[in-house]
């Protein structure tokens, strides 16, 4: 049985074509994951270690969390590795995953122009910062792509008491893009944007943007991994997919995550086994 073929290039990430399970000797799996794990450079760091330890090659489809979970629902991936707990819980409740494991965390940060026209920076309160941006109608770039980052952003607007559907205007830019492209747009527009810290640390084309708000407990960003349910999708490579999950939450995988740094700064913090 073959998976349905899908073709595309999204944010510079090649989506693999016509992946077949006909060759049982092929030790590869498909991992549907987020743009933040790919664009931060984490996968480029992890996958050689995975192959060295297990012999497994992981082919990553890097999209927003919502799209990654949909790929899992179609049975077009063996594993999903994402960061939106409510969406992950829904995926599990639908019987699409075998078990969810926490893997690592980092946090979201609010980025904006150094001159900070909305006076949103200088504190830790993300909700207060968003209220100031909306009040000033200062340019704000949203991923708008059903990603984990987009879902978090929408929660923050709601918690700030702002009806985004009514408040939206020329100041608010929905991009429908991954984190890297959205950051490029924000840099070009000199706009505010919510971003995961890992992608921000690895982002080069910052223009006049700087970090304005961090440290709010609401900005905590947890990642989880799930084997796609082979009972619903018989083409899932259960054993290889489970080996990937087991490696990721093992001491070797967790140490590899902790070791990934840019300019001496750790991007992700392993925390397997800390929650259900």
C-alpha positions in Angstrom: 0.0 0.0 0.0 1.4 3.4 -1.0 0.8 6.7 0.7 -0.8 9.3 -1.4 1.8 11.4 -3.2 2.2 15.0 -2.3 4.4 17.6 -3.9 5.4 21.1 -2.8 8.1 23.5 -1.7 7.1 25.5 1.3 9.4 28.1 2.9 12.3 26.4 1.2 11.5 23.0 2.6 11.1 20.2 0.1 8.1 18.0 0.7 9.0 14.4 -0.2 7.1 12.8 -3.1 5.3 9.4 -3.3 6.8 7.9 -0.3 6.2 4.1 -0.4 6.3 1.4 2.2 6.9 -1.4 -0.3 10.6 -1.8 0.6 10.7 -3.2 4.1 14.5 -3.0 4.1 14.4 0.8 3.7 15.0 2.2 7.2 13.4 5.6 6.8 10.4 7.2 8.4 8.4 10.3 7.6 8.2 12.9 10.4 5.5 15.6 10.1 6.8 18.5 12.2 6.9 22.2 12.6 8.8 24.9 10.7 10.3 26.0 14.0 12.1 22.7 14.6 13.4 22.7 11.0 14.2 26.5 10.5 15.9 26.7 13.9 18.4 24.1 12.7 17.4 21.5 15.3 16.7 18.7 12.8 20.0 19.3 11.0 21.6 18.7 14.4 19.5 15.8 15.6 19.1 13.6 12.5 22.7 12.6 12.0 22.8 11.5 15.6 19.6 9.5 15.2 20.9 7.7 12.1 24.2 7.0 13.9 22.5 5.5 16.9 19.6 3.7 15.2 20.3 3.4 11.5 17.0 5.2 10.9 16.8 8.1 8.4 14.0 10.6 9.1 12.5 12.5 6.2 11.0 15.7 7.6 7.9 17.5 6.3 8.2 20.9 8.0 4.8 22.7 8.1 2.6 24.4 10.7 1.4 22.2 13.5 -2.1 22.1 12.2 -0.9 20.9 8.8 1.5 18.4 10.4 -1.4 16.9 12.4 -3.5 16.7 9.2 -0.7 14.8 7.5 -0.8 12.4 10.4 -4.6 12.1 10.1 -4.2 11.1 6.5 -1.6 8.4 7.3 1.1 10.3 5.3 3.5 10.3 8.2 4.8 7.8 10.7 5.4 10.3 13.5 4.2 13.9 14.3 6.4 16.2 16.3 4.5 19.5 17.1 3.8 22.2 19.7 0.1 22.9 20.3 -1.1 21.0 23.3 -4.9 21.5 22.7 -4.5 20.4 19.1 -2.4 17.4 20.1 -5.0 16.4 22.7 -7.6 16.5 20.0 -5.5 14.3 17.7 -5.1 11.8 20.5 -8.8 11.9 21.4 -9.6 11.1 17.7 -7.5 8.0 18.0 -5.0 9.2 15.5 -2.0 8.8 17.8 -0.7 6.0 19.9 0.7 8.0 22.9 1.8 11.6 23.3 5.2 12.2 24.9 6.6 15.5 26.0 10.0 16.1 24.4 11.3 19.6 25.0 10.3 23.2 25.5 11.4 26.7 24.8 9.4 29.9 24.8 7.8 32.5 22.6 9.0 36.1 22.5 7.6 39.3 21.0 9.8 40.9 18.4 9.4 44.4 17.1 11.1 47.6 15.8 13.9 49.0 17.9 12.1 52.4 18.1 9.0 50.5 19.4 6.3 52.9 18.1 3.6 51.1 20.2 5.7 51.3 23.4 5.0 47.6 23.8 8.5 46.6 25.1 10.1 47.0 28.5 8.0 44.5 30.4 7.1 40.8 30.6 3.3 41.0 30.1 2.5 39.7 26.6 -1.2 40.7 26.9 -0.4 44.3 27.9 2.0 44.5 24.9 -0.6 43.2 22.5 -3.2 45.7 23.8 -0.7 48.5 23.1 0.0 47.3 19.6 -3.7 47.1 18.8 -4.4 50.5 20.3 -1.6 52.1 18.3 -2.6 50.1 15.2 1.2 49.4 14.8 2.1 46.9 12.0 1.9 43.3 13.2 2.7 40.2 11.2 0.9 36.9 11.9 1.8 33.6 10.5 -1.9 32.9 9.9 -1.2 29.2 9.1 -2.7 27.1 11.9 0.7 26.6 13.3 1.4 26.2 17.0 2.8 29.7 17.1 -0.3 31.1 15.3 -2.6 29.2 17.8 -0.7 30.7 20.7 -0.9 34.2 19.2 -4.7 33.9 18.8 -5.0 32.8 22.4 -3.0 35.8 23.6 -5.2 38.2 21.6 -8.3 36.6 23.1 -6.8 36.7 26.7 -6.0 40.3 26.1 -9.7 41.0 25.6 -9.3 41.9 21.9 -11.7 40.6 19.3 -9.3 40.2 16.5 -11.9 39.7 13.9 -13.3 43.2 14.7 -9.9 44.8 15.4 -8.1 43.6 12.2 -7.2 46.3 9.7 -4.3 47.3 7.5 -2.1 47.2 10.5 -2.5 43.4 10.9 -0.9 41.2 8.2 -1.9 37.6 7.8 0.8 35.8 5.9 -0.1 32.2 5.8 3.6 31.3 6.0 6.2 29.5 8.0 8.1 31.2 10.8 11.2 32.1 8.7 9.2 33.8 5.9 7.0 35.5 8.4 10.0 37.0 10.1 11.4 38.1 6.8 8.1 40.0 6.1 8.2 41.5 9.6 11.8 42.7 9.0 10.8 44.2 5.7 7.8 46.0 7.2 9.5 46.9 10.5 6.6 45.2 12.2 5.9 43.3 15.5 5.7 39.5 15.4 5.4 36.6 17.9 8.1 34.0 17.3 9.5 31.0 19.1 12.9 31.8 20.6 14.7 29.0 18.7 13.9 30.4 15.3 14.6 34.0 16.5 18.1 33.0 17.7 18.9 31.3 14.4 17.3 34.1 12.3 19.9 36.3 10.5 17.9 38.8 8.5 16.8 40.8 11.5 16.9 44.3 10.0 15.8 46.8 12.6 14.0 44.2 14.7 14.8 43.4 18.3 13.4 41.3 21.2 10.9 43.4 23.2 8.9 41.0 25.5 10.0 37.8 27.2 9.6 36.0 30.4 5.8 35.9 30.8 4.8 32.4 32.0 2.1 32.4 29.3 4.9 32.3 26.7 6.0 28.7 27.6 6.2 26.6 24.5 6.0 22.8 24.9 6.7 20.3 22.1 5.3 16.8 22.0 5.8 13.7 19.8 3.3 11.0 18.8 3.4 7.8 16.7 0.6 7.8 14.2 -1.8 5.1 15.0 -1.0 2.0 12.8 -4.4 0.5 13.6 -6.1 3.3 11.7 -3.3 3.6 9.1 -1.7 0.2 8.4 1.0 1.8 6.2 2.6 3.4 9.2 6.0 2.1 10.0 5.2 1.2 13.6 8.5 -0.3 14.7 10.8 2.3 13.1 8.5 5.2 14.2 8.5 3.9 17.7 12.2 3.7 17.7 12.4 7.3 16.6 10.1 8.3 19.5 12.0 6.2 22.0 15.3 7.7 20.9 14.0 11.2 21.1 12.9 10.8 24.7 15.9 8.7 25.7 19.0 10.1 27.4 20.8 10.1 24.1 18.1 12.1 22.3 17.5 14.4 25.2 21.3 15.1 25.5 21.4 15.8 21.8 18.6 18.4 22.1 20.3 20.1 25.1 23.6 20.2 23.2 22.1 22.2 20.3 23.2 25.9 20.7 23.7 29.0 18.6 26.4 31.4 19.7 26.5 29.6 23.0 22.7 29.9 23.6 20.6 26.8 24.2 17.6 26.8 21.9 15.5 23.9 23.3 15.3 22.4 26.8 14.6 18.6 27.0 11.9 17.6 29.5 10.7 14.0 28.5 8.7 12.3 31.2 7.6 15.5 32.9 3.9 15.3 31.9 1.4 12.8 30.4 
